[in-house]
Amino acid sequence: MYDAPNLGAKVEQKTNKIEANGVQVYYGDTHAIKDVSVAIESNTVTAFIGPSGCGKSTFLRCLNRMNDTIDICRIEGDIRLDGEDIYDKRVDPVQLRAKVGMVFQKPNPFPKSIYDNIAYGPRIHGLAKSKADLDEIVEKSLRRGAIWNEVKDRLHEPGTGLSGGQQQRLCIARAIATEPEVLLMDEPCSALDPIATAQVEELIDELRAQYSVVIVTHSMQQAARVSQKTAFFHLGHLVEYDNTSTIFTNPRDERTESYITGRIG
């Protein structure tokens, strides 16, 4: 028997937060990223996976112009955030990085107090009009970073005195203190123990309600646990990009299948 479609049902349409088209990256004569096009959806965790040296971190760094800091690096193609070209000469990379925050592989708190680690970005970008404003931003960011309860009584102690997992959550809180729209994470758990890793993964899942999150990971298990979309990179090419469940259970390209089953990597 034919069931009429439920026309009243709402289908959740995700918009694209970042759109990259035909991106090429060169380090001197080395062609590191080869014609990569990908759309990163809003409020989604997107995982970049692939063997070491395949270009996933290089491409991640294109999304907030971190490669600008490398003299021999040249980028071609088009990358847009909410439809605006991030490589337009009128775009200030510092302002862009406030909108597209980054968390690195190794926790890197500033040699300052926990409070000042979080307050640093909002001060630079003029996001707080008063000390009360700044206090509120610090507390809100530490709560979003799932570390407030652990540090609320020691805000003026150095951030470097925290455990590795706490330092990484502090760095995530610091990245979201400037109210970014996108969070880039370059192997954020690779220096952490399993318990701290689980805490950061749980946090990543919560953060996608407010941000688009892009995570580079060597761990396929982690990609499967935290992401909704997965991109597989190999030798500078984006081989395949799809829903995470599809990539892991029914990949279209045999190179993806070989990587996932451990035959290449």
C-alpha positions in Angstrom: 0.0 0.0 0.0 1.3 3.5 -0.9 2.0 5.8 2.0 1.6 9.5 1.1 4.7 11.5 2.1 4.3 13.5 5.3 4.4 16.9 3.8 4.3 18.5 7.3 7.5 16.8 8.4 10.5 19.2 8.7 13.7 18.2 7.0 16.7 19.8 8.7 18.6 21.6 6.0 22.2 22.4 7.0 23.7 25.5 5.4 27.4 25.5 4.3 29.6 27.5 6.6 32.8 27.2 4.6 33.1 26.4 0.9 36.4 25.6 -0.7 36.8 25.3 -4.5 39.9 24.2 -6.4 42.4 24.8 -3.5 46.0 24.2 -4.4 48.8 24.6 -1.8 52.5 24.8 -2.7 55.5 24.8 -0.3 58.2 26.1 -2.7 58.2 23.5 -5.5 56.3 20.9 -3.4 52.6 20.6 -4.4 51.0 19.7 -1.0 47.3 20.1 -1.7 45.9 19.2 -5.2 42.7 20.7 -6.3 40.6 20.2 -3.2 36.9 21.3 -3.1 34.8 20.7 0.0 31.8 22.3 1.8 31.8 22.4 5.6 28.3 22.4 7.0 27.1 24.6 9.9 26.7 23.0 13.3 28.5 19.9 12.2 31.7 18.1 13.3 33.7 17.4 10.2 36.7 15.0 10.5 39.7 15.1 8.2 41.4 11.6 8.2 44.3 10.1 6.2 47.9 8.9 6.5 50.7 11.1 7.9 51.8 13.7 5.4 48.6 13.5 3.3 47.8 17.2 3.5 44.9 17.2 6.1 46.6 19.6 8.5 47.9 21.8 5.7 44.4 22.1 4.3 43.0 22.8 7.8 45.4 25.7 8.2 44.1 27.2 4.9 40.7 27.7 6.6 42.0 30.5 8.9 45.1 31.5 6.9 47.6 30.1 9.3 49.7 29.1 6.3 50.2 32.9 5.7 52.9 32.7 8.4 55.0 30.3 6.2 57.1 32.4 3.7 57.4 29.6 1.1 53.7 28.7 1.1 51.5 29.7 -1.8 47.8 29.1 -2.0 45.5 29.1 -5.0 41.8 28.6 -5.3 38.8 29.9 -3.5 37.8 29.6 0.2 34.7 31.3 1.4 33.3 31.8 5.0 29.5 32.6 4.8 30.1 33.4 1.1 32.9 35.9 1.7 36.4 35.2 0.2 38.7 34.8 3.2 41.8 35.5 1.0 40.5 38.9 -0.2 43.1 41.5 0.4 40.7 43.5 2.5 40.3 40.7 5.0 42.4 41.1 8.1 43.8 37.7 9.1 43.8 38.6 12.8 40.0 39.3 12.6 39.5 36.2 10.6 41.2 34.1 13.2 38.9 35.5 15.8 36.0 34.1 13.8 37.8 30.8 12.9 39.5 29.7 16.1 42.1 27.0 16.3 43.2 24.4 18.9 46.5 22.7 18.3 47.9 19.2 18.8 49.8 20.1 22.0 48.1 22.1 24.7 49.7 25.5 24.6 48.4 27.8 27.3 50.0 31.2 27.6 52.4 31.6 30.5 49.7 33.7 32.3 46.9 33.0 34.8 43.9 30.9 33.8 41.8 34.1 33.8 44.3 36.0 31.5 44.5 33.0 29.1 40.8 33.4 28.4 40.7 37.3 28.7 43.5 37.8 26.2 41.5 37.5 23.0 38.4 39.5 24.2 40.8 42.3 25.4 42.6 42.5 22.0 39.4 42.5 20.0 37.6 44.9 22.3 34.8 42.5 23.2 34.5 43.7 26.8 33.6 47.2 27.9 34.3 46.7 31.6 35.9 44.3 34.1 32.4 42.9 34.8 32.0 42.1 31.1 35.4 40.4 31.0 34.5 38.4 34.1 31.4 37.2 32.4 33.2 36.2 29.2 35.8 34.3 31.2 33.2 32.4 33.2 31.0 31.7 30.1 34.0 30.5 28.1 35.3 28.2 30.8 31.8 26.7 31.3 31.6 26.1 27.5 35.1 24.6 27.7 33.8 22.2 30.4 36.4 23.2 32.9 34.8 26.0 35.0 34.1 23.8 38.0 37.7 22.6 38.1 39.3 26.0 38.0 36.8 28.6 39.4 38.7 28.8 42.7 42.1 29.2 41.1 41.6 31.6 38.2 44.7 33.6 39.1 47.0 30.6 39.2 49.0 29.8 36.0 47.3 27.9 33.2 50.5 25.9 32.8 49.9 24.3 36.2 46.9 22.4 35.0 47.0 18.7 33.8 47.4 18.0 30.1 43.7 17.4 29.6 42.7 20.5 31.6 45.2 22.6 29.6 43.6 21.4 26.3 40.1 22.3 27.6 41.5 25.7 28.7 42.8 26.2 25.1 39.4 25.3 23.7 37.8 27.8 26.1 40.4 30.4 25.1 39.6 29.7 21.4 35.8 30.2 22.0 36.2 33.4 24.1 36.3 35.6 21.0 32.9 34.2 19.9 34.1 32.4 16.8 31.8 30.7 14.3 34.2 27.9 13.4 36.6 25.9 15.5 39.5 24.1 13.9 41.2 21.4 15.9 44.5 19.8 14.8 44.7 16.4 16.5 43.5 17.9 19.8 43.7 14.6 21.7 47.0 13.1 20.4 48.9 14.3 23.5 46.2 13.2 26.0 45.5 10.1 28.0 42.2 8.1 27.3 40.2 9.8 30.1 41.2 13.3 29.0 40.5 12.3 25.4 37.0 11.1 26.3 36.3 14.5 28.1 37.5 16.5 25.1 35.5 14.3 22.7 32.4 14.9 24.8 33.1 18.6 24.7 33.4 18.6 20.9 30.0 16.9 20.6 28.5 19.7 22.8 30.2 22.5 20.9 28.7 21.7 17.6 25.4 23.1 18.8 27.0 26.6 18.6 29.9 26.1 16.1 31.1 24.4 13.0 33.9 22.1 14.2 36.6 20.7 11.9 38.9 18.2 13.5 42.1 16.5 12.0 42.6 13.1 13.6 44.8 10.1 13.2 42.3 8.0 15.1 39.6 6.6 12.9 37.7 5.5 16.1 37.7 9.2 17.1 36.4 10.3 13.7 33.6 7.7 14.0 32.7 8.8 17.5 32.7 12.6 17.2 32.0 13.5 13.5 29.0 13.6 11.3 31.0 14.2 8.1 34.4 12.8 7.2 36.9 13.7 4.5 39.6 11.2 3.5 42.9 12.8 2.2 45.6 10.8 0.4 48.8 12.2 -1.1 47.4 15.8 -1.2 44.1 14.8 -2.8 40.6 14.8 -1.2 39.7 11.2 -2.2 36.2 11.1 -0.6 33.9 13.2 1.4 30.6 11.9 2.8 28.6 11.2 5.9 30.9 9.6 8.5 28.7 6.4 8.6 29.0 6.0 4.8 32.8 6.6 4.8 33.3 3.9 7.4 30.7 1.3 6.2 30.3 1.8 2.5 33.2 3.9 1.0 33.0 4.5 -2.8 36.8 4.6 -3.4 39.0 1.6 -2.9 41.8 3.9 -1.4 39.4 4.9 1.3 38.5 1.3 2.0 42.2 0.3 2.1 42.9 3.0 4.6 40.0 2.2 6.8 40.8 -1.6 6.8 44.5 -0.8 7.6 46.0 -1.8 4.3 47.5 1.7 3.7 48.4 4.3 6.3 
